[in-house]
Amino acid sequence: MVSIPKYVQDFLPGKLAWVATASRDGEPNVTPKGTLKLLDEHHVLFADLFSLKTRKNLQENAKVAVTVVDAATAKGYQLKGTAEVVTSGPLFEETSKQLKESPKGLPPLHHVVKITVESVFDQSVGPDAGKQIA
């Protein structure tokens, strides 16, 4: 577990995230998530609303990569770590409540995916692209 740098924490809110998983056999899946949220300096989460393949992959292989990019500035970061699928408890209840209050009209929450971040990479255009920063 690493600490997500403060400037990366500040970058994440409101951005579309791309979540990559793989099955036990290595079959990849990448899907956009509009619910990525910083939980604390070591964890991010997203709401599982339509994530059938993602959820199946995480049940077989908990390793995950999340990439968030701002196309206007060509700045981005990738967080890699281990996911936990949460189906009940305070984290699930709080996330469900926030989604119900959202003006987006989202469907009911199935699960919350909590990711313990183990490494952070720069994904910005430029000489540091791909460099591990945490």
Backbone torsions as a table, in degrees:
resi	resn	phi	psi	omega
1	MET	NA	133.3	177.4
2	VAL	-120.1	163.9	172.4
3	SER	-86.9	129.6	176.1
4	ILE	-72.5	123.7	-179.5
5	PRO	-54.6	145.1	-176.3
6	LYS	-55.5	-41.6	-178.7
7	TYR	-66.1	-27.9	174.7
8	VAL	-75.5	-41.5	176.1
9	GLN	-55.8	-44.8	-178.9
10	ASP	-68.0	-26.9	-178.0
11	PHE	-75.6	-32.9	-168.9
12	LEU	-65.9	-41.6	-171.8
13	PRO	-57.0	135.5	175.0
14	GLY	81.4	-0.7	-178.0
15	LYS	-95.7	148.6	172.3
16	LEU	-75.9	133.0	179.8
17	ALA	-109.8	146.7	174.3
18	TRP	-109.9	119.2	-175.1
19	VAL	-106.3	126.2	179.9
20	ALA	-112.2	130.0	175.6
21	THR	-132.0	171.0	175.0
22	ALA	-144.1	145.5	177.0
23	SER	-71.0	174.7	176.7
24	ARG	-56.0	-34.5	-178.3
25	ASP	-87.2	0.9	177.3
26	GLY	92.4	7.1	178.2
27	GLU	-70.5	117.4	-175.1
28	PRO	-79.6	156.5	173.5
29	ASN	-146.6	131.8	176.5
30	VAL	-129.4	132.5	-176.8
31	THR	-146.4	144.7	179.1
32	PRO	-77.0	145.0	177.2
33	LYS	-132.5	122.7	179.0
34	GLY	-94.7	7.1	-175.4
35	THR	-115.6	17.3	-179.8
36	LEU	-61.1	134.7	-178.3
37	LYS	-141.3	138.6	172.8
38	LEU	-75.8	124.0	178.5
39	LEU	-90.3	-46.8	175.8
40	ASP	-162.2	-172.1	-174.1
41	GLU	-69.0	-7.3	-178.8
42	HIS	-117.4	-9.4	-172.0
43	HIS	-137.9	146.0	167.4
44	VAL	-125.3	164.8	177.2
45	LEU	-144.2	161.4	168.2
46	PHE	-142.4	154.2	179.0
47	ALA	-84.4	134.9	176.1
48	ASP	-91.8	103.9	179.8
49	LEU	-109.7	-40.0	-176.4
50	PHE	-135.1	30.0	-162.7
51	SER	-99.9	47.1	-176.3
52	LEU	-55.6	-52.1	-179.6
53	LYS	-68.3	-40.5	179.2
54	THR	-60.9	-47.8	-178.9
55	ARG	-61.4	-45.1	179.2
56	LYS	-60.8	-45.6	178.8
57	ASN	-60.5	-43.8	-177.7
58	LEU	-67.1	-27.6	175.4
59	GLN	-69.7	-27.9	-179.8
60	GLU	-93.7	-29.3	-172.5
61	ASN	-153.9	106.9	-172.3
62	ALA	-78.7	-2.8	179.7
63	LYS	-74.9	139.2	-174.0
64	VAL	-147.4	151.4	172.7
65	ALA	-128.3	137.6	179.7
66	VAL	-125.0	124.0	177.9
67	THR	-116.5	131.7	178.7
68	VAL	-126.1	126.2	-177.3
69	VAL	-131.8	141.6	171.2
70	ASP	-103.2	105.2	-175.4
71	ALA	-62.0	-31.6	-177.7
72	ALA	-67.0	-32.5	-177.6
73	THR	-109.2	-5.6	-177.1
74	ALA	59.0	29.3	177.9
75	LYS	-105.3	143.4	178.7
76	GLY	-166.9	165.4	-178.7
77	TYR	-142.9	151.7	175.0
78	GLN	-122.2	132.0	177.5
79	LEU	-111.7	130.1	176.9
80	LYS	-118.8	144.8	179.9
81	GLY	-177.4	-158.3	-177.8
82	THR	-117.6	132.1	-176.0
83	ALA	-99.4	149.0	173.0
84	GLU	-126.3	126.8	177.9
85	VAL	-89.0	117.6	-175.6
86	VAL	-104.9	126.6	-176.2
87	THR	-114.1	-7.0	179.6
88	SER	-162.1	173.0	177.6
89	GLY	100.1	-178.7	-173.9
90	PRO	-58.5	-41.7	-179.7
91	LEU	-64.1	-43.6	178.2
92	PHE	-63.2	-47.6	-177.4
93	GLU	-63.0	-43.4	-179.8
94	GLU	-65.1	-43.2	179.1
95	THR	-64.8	-42.3	178.4
96	SER	-60.4	-43.9	179.3
97	LYS	-61.4	-44.9	-179.9
98	GLN	-62.4	-40.0	180.0
99	LEU	-67.5	-39.5	178.6
100	LYS	-62.9	-32.2	-179.8
101	GLU	-84.3	-7.8	-178.7
102	SER	-70.0	139.1	177.6
103	PRO	-74.7	-2.0	-176.0
104	LYS	-76.7	-11.1	-179.0
105	GLY	64.9	46.0	-176.8
106	LEU	-77.5	154.0	178.4
107	PRO	-72.3	172.2	179.2
108	PRO	-61.5	149.2	179.5
109	LEU	-73.5	134.2	175.0
110	HIS	-94.6	-49.6	-178.0
111	HIS	-150.9	163.9	169.0
112	VAL	-114.0	135.6	176.4
113	VAL	-106.1	112.6	179.5
114	LYS	-100.0	125.5	-176.5
115	ILE	-112.2	123.3	171.2
116	THR	-85.2	114.7	-174.9
117	VAL	-77.5	128.5	-178.6
118	GLU	-112.4	-16.8	175.8
119	SER	-162.4	153.3	179.8
120	VAL	-132.2	135.4	-178.5
121	PHE	-125.3	146.6	173.8
122	ASP	-77.9	128.7	177.9
123	GLN	-118.4	16.6	-178.9
124	SER	-77.1	154.1	175.0
125	VAL	-66.7	133.3	178.0
126	GLY	135.5	-173.8	-172.7
127	PRO	-67.5	-18.7	-179.8
128	ASP	-94.8	5.3	-179.7
129	ALA	-55.7	126.8	179.5
130	GLY	87.1	-6.6	-178.6
131	LYS	-73.6	134.6	176.1
132	GLN	-74.5	128.9	-177.8
133	ILE	-114.6	-9.6	175.1
134	ALA	-160.5	NA	NA
